[in-house]
Amino acid sequence: MTVFISDEEISKFIQEDVPYFDLTTLALGIAEKKGKITYHTRHETVACGTEEAARVLEKCGAKVTTLVPSGSLLSDGELMLEAEGAAGTLHTAWKVSLNLLEYMSGVATRTNKLVTLARRENPNITVAITRKIFPGTKSLSVKAVLAGGAHLHRLGLSETVLVFKQHLVFMGGLSEFLHQLEALKIECKEKKIGIEVDNEAQAFEVAEAGVDMVQFDKIPANDLTKTVSNLKAKYPSLQIAAAGGINGENVREYAATGVDILVTTWPYFGKPADIQAKMHTLDIVV
């Protein structure tokens, strides 16, 4: 899985934790001893960040000997990553690499759970994860979402036309937006036009006007089922998305409504994966 994460980012991750040197390893006099570090799962995990963790280890001077690709579904106790090198090198890379593995694998594992549950109800549904991430972590978050089998709702404001109530405040309301819709479609010929709606009446109004997608926000799944059926009957090519509060507990219910897309932030908020990092000496002990 290829997501561009620059050498500068990798170096920054290391420098945040090791601004100059590892004082403890140096003071103990063990920096030059030979060893290896292993990373094992402690529960079923979708691996993610192994490539970035390996780059951290290599930048610090270690040699990676085993790497399980991001996106791999692992059982409890499986080896994800292994590297050899001097003890000073391994300790310098230890926590940074583990943090990458645990946080990215945590997001990937929750994403995979969401996609798996949704597709049990609707095999053709798309699960799209929002850009509501902690600032500075976009490249890592994007990779974790893709590793978990989902898509990105919007990578940024520059790529899609998605109209919210906040936009309509400055336009004079929905009626003025509809008045300008044809001009907008001419202006943005390469892009589909989507709009967030509050209810079925608004959805029919904008669908009739020719939008490509409607996004329902915080509509209960029970209410959405009939609305989706009615819209699909009249506008079969209309894409319908549901957003707001979709999580691991209710995702199957929302997937069963017949919507095309589930939009959620849920995978970003939860515990990191639990991964065991263990040091081993390779020095001969007499």
Rosetta blueprint (number, residue, H / E / L):
1 M L
2 T L
3 V L
4 F L
5 I L
6 S L
7 D H
8 E H
9 E H
10 I H
11 S H
12 K H
13 F H
14 I H
15 Q H
16 E H
17 D H
18 V L
19 P L
20 Y L
21 F L
22 D L
23 L H
24 T H
25 T H
26 L H
27 A H
28 L H
29 G L
30 I L
31 A L
32 E L
33 K L
34 K E
35 G E
36 K E
37 I E
38 T E
39 Y E
40 H E
41 T E
42 R L
43 H L
44 E L
45 T E
46 V E
47 A L
48 C L
49 G L
50 T H
51 E H
52 E H
53 A H
54 A H
55 R H
56 V H
57 L H
58 E H
59 K H
60 C L
61 G L
62 A L
63 K E
64 V E
65 T E
66 T E
67 L E
68 V L
69 P L
70 S L
71 G L
72 S L
73 L E
74 L E
75 S L
76 D L
77 G L
78 E L
79 L E
80 M E
81 L E
82 E E
83 A E
84 E E
85 G E
86 A E
87 A H
88 G H
89 T H
90 L H
91 H H
92 T H
93 A H
94 W H
95 K H
96 V H
97 S H
98 L H
99 N H
100 L H
101 L H
102 E H
103 Y H
104 M H
105 S H
106 G H
107 V H
108 A H
109 T H
110 R H
111 T H
112 N H
113 K H
114 L H
115 V H
116 T H
117 L H
118 A H
119 R H
120 R H
121 E H
122 N L
123 P L
124 N L
125 I L
126 T E
127 V E
128 A E
129 I E
130 T L
131 R L
132 K L
133 I L
134 F L
135 P L
136 G L
137 T L
138 K H
139 S H
140 L H
141 S H
142 V H
143 K H
144 A H
145 V H
146 L H
147 A H
148 G L
149 G L
150 A L
151 H E
152 L E
153 H L
154 R L
155 L L
156 G L
157 L L
158 S L
159 E L
160 T L
161 V E
162 L E
163 V E
164 F L
165 K H
166 Q H
167 H H
168 L H
169 V L
170 F L
171 M L
172 G L
173 G L
174 L H
175 S H
176 E H
177 F H
178 L H
179 H H
180 Q H
181 L H
182 E H
183 A H
184 L H
185 K H
186 I H
187 E H
188 C L
189 K L
190 E L
191 K L
192 K L
193 I E
194 G E
195 I E
196 E E
197 V E
198 D L
199 N L
200 E H
201 A H
202 Q H
203 A H
204 F H
205 E H
206 V H
207 A H
208 E H
209 A H
210 G L
211 V L
212 D L
213 M E
214 V E
215 Q E
216 F E
217 D E
218 K L
219 I L
220 P L
221 A H
222 N H
223 D H
224 L H
225 T H
226 K H
227 T H
228 V H
229 S H
230 N H
231 L H
232 K H
233 A H
234 K H
235 Y L
236 P L
237 S L
238 L L
239 Q E
240 I E
241 A E
242 A E
243 A E
244 G L
245 G L
246 I L
247 N L
248 G L
249 E L
250 N L
251 V H
252 R H
253 E H
254 Y H
255 A H
256 A L
257 T L
258 G L
259 V L
260 D L
261 I E
262 L E
263 V E
264 T E
265 T L
266 W H
267 P H
268 Y H
269 F L
270 G L
271 K L
272 P L
273 A L
274 D L
275 I E
276 Q E
277 A E
278 K E
279 M E
280 H E
281 T E
282 L L
283 D L
284 I L
285 V L
286 V L
